[in-house]
Amino acid sequence: MSLQLPSAPSALSIADILPSVAGALGVKGYSDLIGLDQPQHVVCALIDGLGSLQLSEYSQHAPVLASLTGPQAATVIPSTTPVALGSFGTGAMPGTHGLVGASFWVPEFEGVLVPLHWSSQMPAVAVQPEPTMFERMYAAGIAVHTVAPEAYRTSGLTRAVLRGGEYCPAEDVNQRVAGMLTSSQHETSFTYVYWAELDRVGHEFGVGSTQWLAALRRVDDLIDALRNALPAHARLIITSDHGMVNCDTQIAIDSTSEFTAGVRILAGEPRARHVYCEEGQASSVALRWSQLLGEHARVIEREALVASGLLGEVVDDLVDRIGDVVVLASANVALTSLIDKRVSSLTGQHGSISQDEWQIPCLVVRT
């Protein structure tokens, strides 16, 4: 079974965005792959859950976004927020920054980490010790600001992969514009603006629902406000961490002994499962799951996944964070489990390798 990523016209990765920003702002050692052309200020608005294909399909509900252009881009695998924000914030692939799933085993702490609900027993900097791109730009003399809700200021995910510079709490559009303007008062600045609502609404009600379309229009209002307030010599980048699919087929993966035999721990999420096996059981578990799931999922042993390059180069110390078997759901399938009963029940899902989940926007506004 092929482990290649879905085809796309561009190789630009979410991991390339902040290194490109750093290059455009003159930080040595980085190249501007986006073509930002040496601005003084760069603002990056990351819209959680906005895939390129969803934006294209529902463009009439987002006329501002639909009017913008930029290089086509892709997220990482698994296509989920902690992994993608890890690559966005560090400029590295998952095999290097070590956040490999919505939940995953961390051997050095002998526990499962759920990065969106970070365990206090796992210090964020210990889990992800490499400098972030925020820290690197700040060290190079660039004013760095994160503009996002107060609730995320000290979260484990922020401290692990988005740390560096100043934090400007913002709950609505106007506060986000104000945070951007505060940052751009400096001679050279980078501002990160995060917007979470579309992802939350998509999970609960599904892509294309009345509620989701209303949330998409609010995203368009945010981008309109940011672009209209941009200072001179600035660039606004609009991107995302992943897209989303509506799942109408559910397969319970811990309901029968055929699935659970030889399995020590289940982690991940409904579209991308990490399966940690009893010693010596990985191959038999992979074979049995492959037979049980058939065309509903790709079942990949760890060694094959590492060799595929989907995670980038995998650091030796981080290999055991990856499941002995990784299962990527196909089509509109959710691999449900009692370990995340609430998440498993949601309509909108992401994490796998479909183009709906994988392709993300990288739109650019110039002043």
Helices and strands as residue ranges (DSSP letters): E 12-13, H 14-24, E 41-47, H 52-57, G 59-61, H 63-66, E 73-74, H 81-90, H 94-97, E 104-106, G 107-109, E 111-113, G 115-117, H 124-127, H 133-139, E 143-148, G 150-152, H 156-161, E 166-169, H 173-183, E 189-195, H 197-205, H 210-229, E 234-239, E 245-246, E 249-252, H 257-260, E 263-269, E 272-277, H 282-293, G 294-296, E 297-301, H 302-308, G 316-321, E 325-329, E 333-336, G 338-340, H 341-344, E 348-349, H 355-358, E 359-360, E 362-366
